[in-house]
Amino acid sequence: MTIGFIGLGAMGSALAERLLAAGYPLTVFNRTPARCLPLVQKGAKAANTPAECAKSSEILFTMVKDDVSLQNLLEGEDGIYAGLPQQSTHVCCSTISTQLAETLQQRHTKLQQYFFAAPVLGRPLAAQTGQLYILAAGPEILKNKLRPLFEVLGQKTFNLGENPTQASIVKLSLNFLILSTIEQMAEVFTVTEKIGLTNQQVLDILTESFFGSPVYKNYGQFIVDKIYFQPDSSKPDSSKTDPKPVQADVDLLYKDISLFLSAGQNLQTPLPLASLIQNRLLSCIALGHGQKDFTIMAECARTDAGLSSPTSSSLED
């Protein structure tokens, strides 16, 4: 089975590397060609265009940041639509709008191609070890064929039916739940800090009582450690000063919550808490934090409460 992979950011690179390590012939494409090099050195082939990558693929994965980025890869003589052979499958792992998921299904069907939505839940570090959760929706006839690939990429695949928009809605909903948890911790940490408790004390209470899930443990520790920046890989000691790199920035999550609100509007479903979260992220962006890890929402909560920001390097550009 020949595999193509388009989009080699932190998440895409981790997924592509797992497929390559599992022995699948792999062709890759990225708008920044240099990102293909580590995979090429391990045996992958680099394509010059999305169409070239698609042409050699029985299964083509895409992992890009948003609707616009994906749409730019689809159209024209160098695009995915033109290159993907009939009966081949486009598997989209990105978090996209329900409208685009529906469009992709229609266009691929018209071209006698298949479309399968498979957004993933987890951070790039989880992708490196195959610990993602995959939200799968697409043609039933493809599920047995895709199962071994999904088993390489994640620890569990959830079958959400044949309608790809269902996978999009579920992924956006789960991201909303994570963001809501961050906002809750941000407010709890802030109010308890003002009575003299440290964030670590409060996190220990949370995670050693009723709130011991990975979301509270992992993201809570991010907030406590106040590490919001990706380390500079050009600096030999960067990993020592910033051991937890940015893997999901504010801009990206603002996009996701906006898509969730749009879906709610289309479904005539009020989402008042989601509106609050969107405003929190917008405040973070207005304060210049768009490229920082989204757990910096906690610092915005502290600012609202009149607490001074830390002077550590974690908040310096």
C-alpha positions as CSV (number, residue, x, y, z in Angstrom):
1,M,0.0,0.0,0.0
2,T,1.6,3.3,-1.1
3,I,1.1,6.2,1.3
4,G,1.3,10.0,0.7
5,F,1.5,12.6,3.5
6,I,1.0,16.3,3.0
7,G,1.7,18.8,5.9
8,L,4.8,18.2,7.9
9,G,4.4,20.5,10.9
10,A,5.0,19.0,14.4
11,M,1.9,16.7,14.3
12,G,2.2,15.8,10.6
13,S,5.9,14.9,10.9
14,A,5.3,12.7,13.9
15,L,2.5,10.8,12.1
16,A,4.4,10.5,8.8
17,E,7.5,9.2,10.7
18,R,5.4,6.5,12.4
19,L,4.0,5.3,9.0
20,L,7.5,5.2,7.6
21,A,8.9,3.3,10.6
22,A,6.1,0.8,10.2
23,G,7.4,-0.1,6.7
24,Y,4.9,1.7,4.4
25,P,6.3,3.3,1.2
26,L,5.9,7.0,1.8
27,T,5.9,10.1,-0.4
28,V,5.8,13.5,1.4
29,F,5.1,17.1,0.5
30,N,5.4,20.3,2.5
31,R,5.2,23.9,1.4
32,T,8.5,24.4,3.2
33,P,10.6,21.7,1.4
34,A,13.2,21.6,4.2
35,R,10.7,19.9,6.5
36,C,10.7,16.9,4.2
37,L,14.5,16.3,4.6
38,P,14.4,14.3,7.9
39,L,11.9,11.9,6.4
40,V,13.7,11.6,3.1
41,Q,16.9,10.7,5.1
42,K,14.9,7.8,6.6
43,G,13.7,6.5,3.2
44,A,10.7,8.7,2.2
45,K,10.4,10.3,-1.2
46,A,9.8,14.0,-1.5
47,A,7.2,15.4,-4.1
48,N,7.5,18.8,-5.7
49,T,3.7,19.5,-5.6
50,P,0.6,18.2,-3.8
51,A,-0.5,16.6,-7.1
52,E,2.7,14.7,-7.4
53,C,2.4,13.4,-3.9
54,A,-1.2,12.4,-4.5
55,K,-0.5,10.7,-7.8
56,S,1.7,8.1,-6.2
57,S,-0.6,7.4,-3.3
58,E,-3.3,4.8,-2.7
59,I,-3.9,6.5,0.6
60,L,-3.1,10.3,1.0
61,F,-3.0,11.8,4.4
62,T,-3.2,15.6,5.0
63,M,-2.5,17.4,8.2
64,V,-2.5,21.2,7.9
65,K,-3.6,24.0,10.3
66,D,-6.9,25.2,8.9
67,D,-9.5,25.3,6.1
68,V,-7.6,27.8,4.0
69,S,-4.3,25.9,4.1
70,L,-6.1,22.7,3.0
71,Q,-8.1,24.5,0.2
72,N,-4.8,25.9,-1.2
73,L,-3.6,22.3,-1.6
74,L,-6.7,21.0,-3.3
75,E,-7.3,23.1,-6.4
76,G,-5.5,23.6,-9.7
77,E,-3.3,21.4,-11.9
78,D,-0.8,21.0,-9.0
79,G,-3.5,20.2,-6.4
80,I,-4.8,17.1,-4.7
81,Y,-8.0,16.8,-6.7
82,A,-6.0,16.7,-10.0
83,G,-3.4,14.3,-8.8
84,L,-5.2,11.7,-6.7
85,P,-6.1,8.6,-8.8
86,Q,-9.6,7.3,-9.0
87,Q,-10.5,4.9,-6.2
88,S,-7.7,6.3,-4.0
89,T,-8.5,7.9,-0.7
90,H,-7.8,11.2,0.9
91,V,-7.6,10.9,4.7
92,C,-7.9,14.3,6.4
93,C,-6.4,14.5,9.9
94,S,-6.8,18.2,10.3
95,T,-9.4,20.0,12.4
96,I,-11.6,21.6,9.7
97,S,-15.0,23.1,9.5
98,T,-18.1,21.0,8.9
99,Q,-18.7,22.9,5.7
100,L,-15.3,22.0,4.2
101,A,-15.7,18.4,5.3
102,E,-19.0,18.2,3.4
103,T,-17.4,19.9,0.3
104,L,-14.5,17.5,0.3
105,Q,-16.8,14.5,0.4
106,Q,-18.8,15.9,-2.5
107,R,-15.8,16.8,-4.7
108,H,-13.9,13.6,-4.1
109,T,-17.0,11.5,-4.9
110,K,-17.6,13.5,-8.1
111,L,-14.0,12.6,-9.1
112,Q,-14.5,9.0,-8.2
113,Q,-12.1,9.3,-5.3
114,Y,-12.8,8.6,-1.6
115,F,-12.8,11.0,1.3
116,F,-12.3,9.9,4.9
117,A,-12.2,12.3,7.9
118,A,-9.9,11.3,10.7
119,P,-9.1,14.2,13.0
120,V,-6.9,13.3,15.9
121,L,-7.0,14.1,19.6
122,G,-3.7,14.6,21.4
123,R,-0.6,16.7,21.2
124,P,2.5,16.0,18.9
125,L,4.3,14.3,21.7
126,A,1.5,11.8,21.9
127,A,1.7,11.3,18.1
128,Q,5.4,10.4,18.3
129,T,4.5,7.4,20.5
130,G,1.3,6.4,18.8
131,Q,-0.9,7.5,21.7
132,L,-3.4,9.7,19.8
133,Y,-7.1,9.1,19.6
134,I,-8.5,9.0,16.1
135,L,-12.1,10.2,15.3
136,A,-12.9,8.3,12.1
137,A,-15.8,8.9,9.7
138,G,-16.1,7.8,6.1
139,P,-17.1,5.1,3.7
140,E,-17.7,1.7,5.5
141,I,-15.9,-0.2,2.8
142,L,-12.6,1.6,3.7
143,K,-12.5,1.0,7.4
144,N,-10.9,-2.4,7.3
145,K,-8.3,-1.1,4.8
146,L,-7.5,2.0,7.0
147,R,-7.6,0.1,10.3
148,P,-3.9,-1.0,10.3
149,L,-2.8,2.5,9.5
150,F,-4.8,4.0,12.3
151,E,-3.4,1.3,14.7
152,V,0.1,2.6,13.8
153,L,-0.9,6.2,14.4
154,G,-3.1,6.0,17.5
155,Q,-4.0,4.0,20.6
156,K,-7.7,3.9,19.8
157,T,-10.0,4.7,16.8
158,F,-13.6,5.8,17.4
159,N,-15.9,4.8,14.5
160,L,-18.3,7.8,14.0
161,G,-20.2,6.5,10.9
162,E,-20.0,7.4,7.3
163,N,-20.6,11.2,7.4
164,P,-17.3,13.0,7.7
165,T,-19.0,16.1,9.2
166,Q,-19.7,14.0,12.4
167,A,-15.9,13.6,13.0
168,S,-15.4,17.3,12.5
169,I,-18.2,18.2,15.1
170,V,-16.9,15.7,17.6
171,K,-13.3,17.0,17.3
172,L,-14.4,20.6,17.7
173,S,-16.5,19.6,20.7
174,L,-13.6,17.8,22.4
175,N,-11.3,20.8,21.8
176,F,-14.0,23.0,23.4
177,L,-14.1,20.7,26.5
178,I,-10.3,21.0,26.8
179,L,-10.4,24.8,26.5
180,S,-13.2,24.9,29.1
181,T,-11.0,23.0,31.5
182,I,-8.1,25.4,31.0
183,E,-10.4,28.3,31.7
184,Q,-11.7,26.7,34.8
185,M,-8.2,26.0,36.1
186,A,-7.1,29.5,35.2
187,E,-9.9,31.0,37.3
188,V,-9.3,28.6,40.2
189,F,-5.6,29.2,40.2
190,T,-6.1,32.9,40.1
191,V,-8.6,33.2,43.0
192,T,-6.6,30.8,45.2
193,E,-3.4,32.7,44.4
194,K,-4.9,35.8,45.8
195,I,-5.5,34.1,49.1
196,G,-1.9,33.0,49.3
197,L,-1.9,29.4,47.9
198,T,0.5,28.4,45.1
199,N,-0.7,27.1,41.8
200,Q,1.2,23.8,42.5
201,Q,-0.6,23.4,45.9
202,V,-4.0,23.7,44.2
203,L,-3.0,21.5,41.2
204,D,-2.0,18.8,43.7
205,I,-5.4,19.0,45.4
206,L,-7.2,18.8,42.0
207,T,-5.2,15.8,40.6
208,E,-5.1,13.9,43.9
209,S,-8.9,14.1,44.5
210,F,-11.7,14.2,41.9
211,F,-9.8,15.7,39.0
212,G,-7.0,13.2,38.1
213,S,-7.6,13.0,34.4
214,P,-4.7,13.7,31.9
215,V,-6.2,17.0,30.9
216,Y,-6.0,18.4,34.5
217,K,-2.6,16.7,35.2
218,N,-0.8,17.6,32.0
219,Y,-2.2,21.0,31.1
220,G,-2.4,22.0,34.8
221,Q,1.4,21.4,35.0
222,F,1.9,23.5,31.9
223,I,0.1,26.4,33.7
224,V,2.0,25.9,37.0
225,D,5.4,25.8,35.2
226,K,4.5,28.9,33.0
227,I,6.2,27.5,30.0
228,Y,4.5,28.9,26.9
229,F,7.1,29.1,24.2
230,Q,8.7,26.7,21.8
231,P,12.4,26.4,22.5
232,D,14.9,27.7,20.0
233,S,16.4,24.6,18.5
234,S,19.4,26.6,17.4
235,K,20.5,26.9,21.0
236,P,22.2,23.9,22.5
237,D,20.8,24.4,25.9
238,S,17.2,25.3,24.8
239,S,15.7,22.0,26.0
240,K,17.0,22.7,29.5
241,T,15.3,26.1,29.8
242,D,12.1,25.1,28.1
243,P,11.5,21.3,28.3
244,K,7.8,21.6,27.3
245,P,7.6,23.2,23.8
246,V,4.6,24.9,22.4
247,Q,2.5,22.3,20.5
248,A,-0.9,24.1,20.2
249,D,-0.8,27.9,20.1
250,V,-3.6,30.4,20.9
251,D,-4.2,31.3,17.2
252,L,-4.9,27.6,16.4
253,L,-7.3,27.1,19.2
254,Y,-9.0,30.4,18.5
255,K,-9.7,29.0,15.0
256,D,-11.1,25.8,16.5
257,I,-13.5,27.5,19.0
258,S,-14.7,29.8,16.2
259,L,-15.5,26.8,14.0
260,F,-17.3,25.2,17.0
261,L,-19.4,28.4,17.4
262,S,-20.1,28.5,13.7
263,A,-21.3,24.8,13.8
264,G,-23.6,25.6,16.7
265,Q,-25.1,28.5,14.8
266,N,-25.7,26.3,11.8
267,L,-27.4,23.7,14.0
268,Q,-29.4,26.4,15.9
269,T,-27.6,25.4,19.2
270,P,-26.6,28.2,21.6
271,L,-23.1,27.7,23.0
272,P,-22.8,30.5,25.6
273,L,-19.7,29.0,27.3
274,A,-18.0,28.6,24.0
275,S,-18.5,32.4,23.4
276,L,-16.8,33.1,26.7
277,I,-13.8,30.9,25.7
278,Q,-13.6,32.6,22.3
279,N,-13.4,36.0,24.1
280,R,-10.7,34.7,26.4
281,L,-8.6,33.6,23.5
282,L,-9.2,36.8,21.7
283,S,-7.9,38.7,24.7
284,C,-4.8,36.6,24.7
285,I,-4.2,37.4,21.0
286,A,-4.8,41.1,21.7
287,L,-2.1,41.0,24.4
288,G,0.4,39.5,21.8
289,H,0.1,35.9,22.9
290,G,-1.2,34.4,19.7
291,Q,1.9,32.3,19.1
292,K,2.2,31.0,22.7
293,D,0.8,27.8,24.0
294,F,-2.9,28.2,24.7
295,T,-2.4,27.4,28.4
296,I,-1.3,31.1,28.6
297,M,-5.1,31.7,29.0
298,A,-4.2,31.4,32.7
299,E,-1.9,34.4,32.5
300,C,-4.7,36.4,30.9
301,A,-6.9,35.5,33.9
302,R,-4.2,36.7,36.3
303,T,-4.0,40.0,34.4
304,D,-7.8,40.5,34.7
305,A,-7.5,40.0,38.4
306,G,-4.7,42.5,38.8
307,L,-1.9,40.1,39.4
308,S,1.5,40.9,37.8
309,S,2.8,38.6,35.1
310,P,5.9,36.5,36.0
311,T,9.3,37.9,35.0
312,S,10.6,34.5,34.0
313,S,11.9,33.9,30.4
314,S,8.7,31.9,29.8
315,L,6.9,35.1,29.0
316,E,9.6,36.8,26.9
317,D,9.7,36.9,23.2
